[in-house]
Amino acid sequence: MLFGCAFALSILLPLKGDGALNGTSWWAVFAPLWVLDALVFVGCAVGCSRWRQYRGDAADRYDIAGMVMCTILVALLFVTEVLICVRAEGVLEIDWRVVFTPTYIATVFALVPAFAQRLFVRKHPSVIV
């Protein structure tokens, strides 16, 4: 599914950029990405609901935190996709820096766990993470 949607987007995006798909809106071009976003949201919802039923050990908390973090990142990227479509369709004249601001936030948000793990390892060198 992932590769199929990525392949479809890699075909549709250049065709729309070259003008071969003049009658197609940008919303339709980004549809494969929205299918992937929906799959991530459904997967996180199922995972969170199953976790609430079983409430596993402490290691499972890291799994649920990872699912929630992934959902937040995908939500930020979804906002970026919507803003790109709004800008490309000409609905609003938004500066490109504003359009990609959710992506910048997602990048910083994704780096936080890596730095937190480094700090934890420095404070507790005998613990293997």
C-alpha positions as CSV (number, residue, x, y, z in Angstrom):
1,M,0.0,0.0,0.0
2,L,2.8,2.4,1.0
3,F,4.8,1.8,-2.2
4,G,1.6,2.0,-4.4
5,C,0.6,5.3,-3.0
6,A,4.1,6.7,-3.2
7,F,4.4,5.5,-6.8
8,A,1.1,7.0,-7.7
9,L,2.1,10.4,-6.2
10,S,5.5,10.2,-7.9
11,I,3.6,9.9,-11.2
12,L,0.8,12.4,-10.6
13,L,2.9,15.2,-9.2
14,P,5.3,15.6,-12.2
15,L,2.4,15.2,-14.6
16,K,0.5,18.0,-12.9
17,G,3.6,20.1,-12.7
18,D,4.2,19.7,-16.4
19,G,0.6,20.6,-17.3
20,A,-0.4,17.2,-18.6
21,L,-3.2,17.0,-16.0
22,N,-4.7,20.5,-16.5
23,G,-8.2,19.4,-15.6
24,T,-7.2,17.7,-12.4
25,S,-7.1,19.7,-9.2
26,W,-4.2,19.6,-6.7
27,W,-6.5,17.9,-4.2
28,A,-6.8,14.9,-6.5
29,V,-3.0,14.8,-7.0
30,F,-2.4,14.6,-3.3
31,A,-5.1,11.9,-2.7
32,P,-2.5,9.1,-2.4
33,L,-0.8,10.8,0.5
34,W,-4.2,11.3,2.2
35,V,-4.9,7.6,1.9
36,L,-1.6,7.0,3.7
37,D,-2.5,9.6,6.4
38,A,-5.8,7.9,6.9
39,L,-4.1,4.5,7.3
40,V,-1.8,5.9,10.0
41,F,-4.7,7.5,11.9
42,V,-6.7,4.3,11.8
43,G,-3.7,2.3,12.9
44,C,-3.0,4.6,15.8
45,A,-6.7,4.5,16.8
46,V,-6.7,0.7,16.8
47,G,-3.4,0.5,18.6
48,C,-4.5,2.9,21.3
49,S,-7.8,1.2,21.8
50,R,-6.2,-2.2,22.1
51,W,-3.6,-0.8,24.6
52,R,-6.4,0.6,26.8
53,Q,-7.9,-2.8,27.0
54,Y,-4.8,-4.7,28.0
55,R,-2.6,-2.1,29.7
56,G,0.7,-4.0,29.3
57,D,4.0,-3.6,31.0
58,A,6.3,-0.5,31.0
59,A,7.7,-1.4,27.6
60,D,4.3,-1.1,26.0
61,R,4.2,2.5,27.1
62,Y,7.0,3.3,24.8
63,D,5.1,1.6,22.0
64,I,2.0,3.7,22.7
65,A,4.1,6.9,22.9
66,G,5.6,6.0,19.6
67,M,2.2,5.6,18.0
68,V,1.0,8.9,19.4
69,M,4.1,10.7,18.3
70,C,3.8,9.2,14.8
71,T,0.2,10.4,14.6
72,I,1.2,13.9,15.6
73,L,3.9,14.0,13.0
74,V,1.5,12.7,10.3
75,A,-1.1,15.3,11.4
76,L,1.5,18.1,11.0
77,L,2.4,16.7,7.5
78,F,-1.3,16.5,6.7
79,V,-1.7,20.2,7.5
80,T,1.3,20.9,5.2
81,E,-0.3,19.0,2.4
82,V,-3.6,20.9,2.8
83,L,-1.8,24.2,2.8
84,I,0.2,23.2,-0.3
85,C,-3.1,22.4,-2.1
86,V,-4.7,25.7,-0.9
87,R,-1.7,27.7,-2.1
88,A,-1.4,25.8,-5.4
89,E,-5.1,26.1,-6.2
90,G,-5.0,29.8,-5.6
91,V,-7.6,29.8,-2.8
92,L,-5.4,31.8,-0.5
93,E,-2.1,33.7,-1.2
94,I,-0.1,32.3,1.6
95,D,3.7,32.7,1.8
96,W,5.6,29.5,1.2
97,R,7.3,29.9,4.6
98,V,3.9,29.7,6.3
99,V,2.9,26.7,4.2
100,F,5.9,24.7,5.3
101,T,5.8,25.8,9.0
102,P,4.1,22.5,10.1
103,T,6.9,20.6,8.4
104,Y,9.5,22.6,10.4
105,I,7.6,21.9,13.6
106,A,7.4,18.2,12.8
107,T,11.2,18.1,12.2
108,V,11.9,19.7,15.6
109,F,9.3,17.4,17.2
110,A,11.0,14.4,15.7
111,L,14.4,15.3,17.0
112,V,13.3,15.7,20.6
113,P,13.3,11.9,21.4
114,A,16.8,11.5,20.0
115,F,18.2,14.2,22.2
116,A,16.2,13.0,25.2
117,Q,17.7,9.5,24.7
118,R,21.3,10.9,24.6
119,L,20.7,12.8,27.8
120,F,19.4,9.7,29.5
121,V,22.4,7.7,28.4
122,R,24.8,10.3,29.7
123,K,23.1,10.4,33.1
124,H,22.8,6.6,33.3
125,P,25.7,5.1,31.5
126,S,25.2,1.6,32.9
127,V,21.7,1.3,31.4
128,I,21.4,-0.1,27.9
129,V,18.7,1.6,25.9
